[in-house]
Amino acid sequence: MSKNITRNIKLTISYDGIAYTGWQSQPGKRTIQGELERAVGELTGFVTKVAGASRTDTGVSALGQVANIIIESPVPTDNFPKALNHRLPRDIRILEAVEVPADFDASSDAKSKLYRYKIYTGKHPNALETRNAWHRPGKLDVGAMNAAAQLLIGEHDFKSFAAAADKRSTSVRTVTTCSVRLDDSNDKWIYIDIEANRFLYNMVRNIVGTLVEIGRGRWQPEK
């Protein structure tokens, strides 16, 4: 019998995070990482860590989260998406699986991460369209919000936007994109895009909350 060869497999994953307590495995809680590790274990017969590029928070969804697994399973790489999707809940899907070099790590090798917040400002939300959006009725000053967002671009100390529980050694991050705009066809929708090399715990959520307060007129954009 031939010996299994250790392989490093990169997974691209989409998921609806509404029903999950974020990405990271937590005892007694349903998480994205927990579901993935269960499915990989069922497929390969071994307990395997699924290392993600980003630890998304409770309720956050993903269009293209990247993760990697180190395995010795003979399952062909091309078969992983179908085999894992068969074992995963329908709100978590493997989009692609490719073999990568042994030293690839989804977290440390990530060049940037992009978050989009969707805000619906209409009076009555559509149950399907606003499932993964913040329903915040009432007009917001998108121009003021975007002006404030531009001030966040570049390398800054974002400690004031981090949760108190974040104990990382440095709070300096480089934001490459930060913009606020209305949907081209429906001005009840506002999109906030934030891209950076890395994020602090709750950093994006706190930035969005601050921008909304500016949009309400409670605060003014300033350096």
Buried (B, 14 or more C-beta within 10 A) or exposed (E): EEEEEEBBBBBBBBBBBEEBBBBBBEEEEEBBBBBBBBBBBEBBEEEBBBBBBBBBBEEBBBEEBBBBBBBEBEBEBEEBBEBBBEBBBEBBBBEBBEBBEEEBEBBEBBEEBEBEBBBBBBEEBEEEEBEBBBBBEEEBBBEBBBBBBEEBBEEBEBBEBBEEEBEEEEBEBBBBBBBBBBEEEEEBBBBBBBBBBBBBBBBBBBBBEBBBBBBBEEBEBEE
